[in-house]
Amino acid sequence: MNELADRRLAIAEARFDAYQFSWEVEEVHHWHIDAGRNEYCRTVLLCGDSPGDPCVRGHFVVRFLPNRPIIDECYAMIDGCLVGYDPDLAQPLRKAS
């Protein structure tokens, strides 16, 4: 790996660790890197909070700006639907005054 790829991998790992999936993460696969699209993706097995809840496979994606270690977007999906949120990118809600 080169320096840019090493930095991106470290950033993607940190973003994955901070991501709020709203599901229990049961299993995590290795990163798949699509250098042409500047995308890092990994498969995750997500399960409900209660015993006996079903588990489903989803994907976690971190897309970077071209040739830079800066995140363009970050999200998790199950069957094409977004799940959870990235607390670093979430906008805080404001109370009405």
Secondary structure, DSSP 8 states (H G I E B T S, - for coil): --HHHHHHHHHHHHHHHH-B-SSEEEEE---EEEGGGTEEEEEEEEE-SSTT--EEEEEEEEEE-TTSS-EEEEEEEETTEEESB-TTT--------
